[in-house]
């Protein structure tokens, strides 16, 4: 039995049968509709006293019948046979409307979201009417034909650099607005004029234009075209929210994506199914389709069911902040240890997200119809991933033991060690290079270096200023709400922090959220299984900070050291303070 979608409450069985019979209708392939089909749809709509929509493919087959408006009965993008910015979906909608007016914004938006070949709105009389002189003419008073029209991609989409999330003088993120989808609506038509419209000619011309637009947009196809979605809840301040969005935009940029636009919503709490509200999901889907976006990134962790729901309604891939960070780590890992820990973090993140891909992939849920011989693809994947995780965890444990032996050897030689910690992009690698003449890779990116690097450094020691050799280690950068999977997978690397005699906590003073960065690093250090040694706060990039920020930092942190690693300012003072820190750390052990 064919399925009827929408509001079916109060419908009689005879009315449901009439709706089901619509599936047996066939429209000529080159016609949008026929007068006979339109009148039949209008008659049923009049009888049930509700709008009715019929969705027809290019072979003229009715593939979906819904009771309700085009907005209420629309097909989710993931269920469309074809979906993309360069073409139409291959489906048209014939919809009835109970009021004598042109298609409204909601119906046209539904058309744009589904990229329908065409939308026909039949305004019905409600009771039927007759010609002058007698003879029934049916229920359709007038019809409107609507379809999408191509837009000049140069006016629709500015260059990626121009639409990236920027920072205003108040530190707020903003992005340029796009114009809404363009559509064409015919004047009122009678059914004979509507039946004369050539569907094949209309669709071929439109798709040729859309293809040209798509090619113009895909000049830089190697980069993901990203739409960022941010949700501000009641526990966040506006400044924290904007800092989060700016940081996410930088993460996407570091991962190799181009941020085309940012969509924001303010809600008291997260929507359990879709994070943001239903109307905002529609806006995201429409914006993504209009811009030719191929990836949507949310500013928070998403549950597997939320990802599934969002992808079903938006029609393109949806990822969360953690997945972006994992992608960056996968790109940055160079050593075997780094690659090992990244793979472990990715698999631990992926494993719970295998569930919920649909009942067709798993028969092991329990209950009638779910038991049976064999093992499904999903369960095979889950088992293989579980085995791989166990193997990787053993290797990480072996890596911990190996690093522990190296540290014991250093401690036996009584060589003190210092770990550089700080928020990502604080300048740790630049400082290591400046102090030790190392050649560690540096860049103005988040997580530019991932693998820990240890170098020797000679500093003055004691009252006689004798030279002492210490080891200084550049560790992986921290970030606000560092994902738990990363904390677990990188325990071998993070042990470099807990086993060091002292810490140098580097802070980027030029960043507007430097105070928040300090709190985030301290929160992560507090989660370490072993309490780290004493820490010296170092404010970096003082050449880029304003005088007010410098004064505030000096007042809040009177014992801190102020430097510019790139300009080599304050490094001598840092060496002297580092010597005192080492002396204090060694004496207190």
QUILINVEN-V248813 format. One record per pair of residues at least 6 apart in sequence whose C-alpha atoms are under 6 Angstrom apart, sorted by the first residue. I is the first residue (numbers start at 1). J is the second residue. Records with the same first field share a line. If there is no record, write none. Layout:
# QUILINVEN-V248813
I=J  J
This chain:
# QUILINVEN-V248813
4=65  66
5=66
6=66  67  68  73
7=67
23=62
26=60  61
27=60
28=60
29=58  59  60
30=198  199  200
31=198  199
32=199
33=195
34=195
35=191
42=139
45=51  52
46=126
51=68  69  96  97
52=66  67  68  95  96
53=65  66  94  95
54=64  65  93  94
55=62  63  64  92  93
56=62  63  91  92
57=90  91
58=90
66=73
70=107
71=107  110
76=313
77=315
78=312  315
82=89
83=89
85=292
86=210  211  214
87=207
88=115  116  117
89=115  116
90=117
91=116  117
92=116  117  118  119
93=119
94=120
95=120  121
96=121  122  123
97=122  123
98=124
100=123
113=286
118=146  147
119=145  146
120=144  145
121=143  144
122=143
123=140  141  142
124=139  140  141
125=139  141
128=138  139
130=136  137
142=188  189  190
143=188  189
144=186  188
145=185  186
146=184  185
147=183  184
148=182  183
149=182  183
150=210
153=213
160=260
163=175  176  260
164=259  260
165=173  174  175
166=173  174
167=173
172=242
173=242
175=261
223=257
224=257
225=258  293  294
226=258  259  260  293  295  296
227=259  260  261  262  296
228=262  296  297  298
229=262  263  264  298
230=264  299
231=264  265  266
232=266
233=267  268  269
234=268
254=445
255=328
273=306
274=306  310
285=314
295=317  318
296=318
297=318  319  320
298=320
299=321
300=320  321
301=320
302=320
304=353
311=317  318
330=342
332=450
333=339  450
338=451
341=489  490
344=489
345=485  486  489
361=378
362=376
363=370
364=370
400=492
415=470
416=470
417=470  471  472  500  501
418=472  500  501  502  503
419=472  473  497  500  503
420=473  474  503  504
421=505
422=477  505  506
423=477  478  479
424=446  447  477  478
425=446
426=507  508
431=565
433=439
436=457
450=476
452=474  475
453=473  474
454=472  473
455=471  472
456=470  471
457=469  470
458=468  469
459=467  468
460=466  467
461=467  468  579
480=520
498=530  532
501=533
502=533  534  535
503=535
504=535  536
505=536  537  538
506=538  539
507=539  540
508=540  541
509=539  540  541
510=544  545
537=560
538=560  561  562
539=562
540=563  564
541=564
542=564
563=569  570
